[in-house]
């Protein structure tokens, strides 16, 4: 991967990011991220919630079962920018300050990844799609659409609760 945008598009199409995937042991995720994340020490019970780690725009969460239960990316600033995780070897920010809907859907099409509207997460100021890899992408309406950007990527996640079956 050369850019954050490449990493995001790959994650949306595959459900995996830099070797991280749902269901993998937290200790393995900790090692991939360079150690010291706390992901190797899950909560003792489901009632305690999940143990999380954030690096740039990347978010990784481990449940009481010690396995990755949520994985995704979130914009890091009000301009809609996505920041590269420090430990993954990807550089910079994605697509300048924001990632438009058309850029992501074009990248998905280039990878042969089908997607559909996610009506449950779509409402007035938010548009959502779900890829065939069960990654949900949400887009926020741009403050000014005069530049043709329209909807801008806000976040993309997959979790054990969204997996089919």
ZITATA-V252623 format. One line per field, one symbol per residue. ss: DSSP state (@ for helix, = for strand, . for the rest). phi: phi as a letter, one per 20 degrees, with the letter a starting at -180 (. if undefined). psi: psi as a letter, one per 40 degrees, with the letter a starting at -180 (. if undefined). A space follows every 10 residues. Layout:
ss: ???
phi: ???
psi: ???
This chain:
ss: ..=@@@@@@@ @@@@..=..= ....=@@@@@ @@........ .....@@@.. =====..=== ==....==== ====...... ..=....... =.=......= @@@@@@@@@@ ....===.@@ @.=..===== =....===== =......... =========. .....
phi: .dcfffffff ffedncclne bgnffgfffg ffennmenfe cfffbffenc edbccmefcc cdeffmdfdb baccfdbfen fddfffednd dmdelmebdf gfffffffff emefbbfdff ddbgdbdccc efemeeddcd ffgcefenfm ddfdabbcbg fdffn
psi: hdiddddddd ddddeihfeh iieiiddddd ddeeiedeee giididdeai hihhhbehhh hhadeeiheh haiiieieee ihhhhdeefi iaihfbdihi dddddddddd efhiiiigdd ehadehhiih ieefhhhihi hidhedeedc hhhdihiiid eehi.
